[in-house]
Amino acid sequence: MRLTSKGRYAVMAMADLAANGGGARAVPLQEVAQRQDISLSYLEQLFARLRRAGLVSGVRGPGGGYRLSRPASAILASDIISAVNEPIKATRCRDGSLKSCQGKAGRCIAHDLWDELGRQISVFLSGVTLEDVVERRVLGRAHPPHGDTACYAAE
């Protein structure tokens, strides 16, 4: 599964907005584009979707830009990704289709594994707020099963 640039950039831009203005100050997209090294025209497209989803509000005129429409603690990473129409899915199968990702009847042998992975990603992103991202409180949330820390050892 791969999260495309739409979802990644939307979260980055919203975190920048939260860190550099929050709900208090409108932040021009040009500033966000420069700090995050994202195309301004791409950000404008993303913020149109974020505004329609009610996550940001626009301020016109001098000192204009965007601000969060609610506190960063009340905006979930999953809300942002959903707002830009980014599916969180680890399978290649089409929803509702009886064909597998390979175009054959039935599901591939590992379908349930990838389907559950997509669900786990959704659960994780639904438990992370924009404030968590800005305050860097995300690392360490995934705990290995049964206390197995071998794959989490420091390099």
GIBEL-V404871 format. One record per helix or strand of 3 or more residues. SS is the DSSP state (H for helix, E for strand). FROM is the first residue (numbers start at 0). TO is the last residue. Records with the same first field share a line. If there is no record, write none. Layout:
SS->FROM-TO + FROM-TO
This chain:
H->4-19 + 28-35 + 39-51 + 71-73 + 76-82 + 110-125 + 129-133 + 144-146 + 149-151
E->55-58 + 64-67
